[in-house]
């Protein structure tokens, strides 16, 4: 494990949550609801270390969790969404009272960097001994480009789609991605849930979540790996981590898990070439890997991938040897998982080996999810151990392990 810790710069002004005027700073234009530059680093968020994939080290003789409540440990394995167009619509209780340790900026805004910086600061100001045990937040967003770019306006570049990015040379793309990463770092975002590494090997128009939205870095394994890895390298060099997605691939599904239930890939196998694309992405050392909620009938026909120990532990950890942070696709508002109770979604994902549960579209269910995980951990020591391991990986990704007492 890397011994380097994230750099910090003290905020000059702490922005409090009483600033209700934040809501009017943001405007959501019409468009997809999916998910010039400043080089000033984030003042309140950790920067990912140069090497991200790290297996949690054995617990030392002195308990590193001393002083942490179970609720604070559980909070580290959740990431709650806040709408950039209506930030006050989401209660701050998720961080202040439920101890959630990570934030996702969702929706669309054209308000620009200053407004986003103020929004992020208002949430990072909640970090303290009683909320997150003073562990900083991972602050994430979807800044892919094209139709999936959450943050726009003054201070943010207009990022081309992944398909257009694939027309650039790798070095040129890396250079431009470093600029895009610096823009994110300047507003306190330290994790981009990108790039998409799904291999679309059929008609792009028949693949709603990726191909039809030009989210694919071309249509060959070489094009995807070359350009997605260049994007990742650029962001990482700017101090922003990436999350390659959506393992084990959404390039063959014919519906979008966000708005459709029963989405199933009946082609992909455990040793498929489309899975091997992620092996290349993992070799590039991303901060995290996102697991999809589609069902893969030739891998595990009974469970969405995010709930499948075969996919998460068997394939991602075992076959591909990935030892870093694993995050789910959204488990709060996706139709694909709507038939499961919110608390059950979180418990199933963590039981499968996931480290971080994304609660983005409908963040109000975070309380129910956190409560279910706390209750299960209290009654099941083996599950509690899984939660601690997941929380440890989150803190490793933040450069905060072992945690301060």
ABEGO torsion letter per residue (X at the ends): XBABBBBBBBBABBBBAABAAAAAABBBBBEBABXXBBABBBAABBBBBABABBBBBBBBABBAABGBBAAAAAAAABBBBBBAABAAABBAAAAAAAGBABBBBBEBBAAEAAAAAAAAAAAAAABBAAAAGGBBBBBBBBBAEEABBABBEBGBBBBBBAAAAAABBAAAAAAAAAAAAAAAAAAGBABBBOBBABBBABBAAABAAAAAAGABBEABAAAAAAAAAAAAAAAAAAGBBBBBOBOAEAAABABBAAABBGBBBAABBAABAAAAAAAAAAAAGBABBBBBABBBAAABAABBAAABAAAAAAAAAAAAGBABBBBBBBAAABAAAAABBAAAAAAAAAAAGBABBBBAABAAAAAAAAAAAAAAAAABAAAAAAAAAAAAAAAAAAGAOBBBX
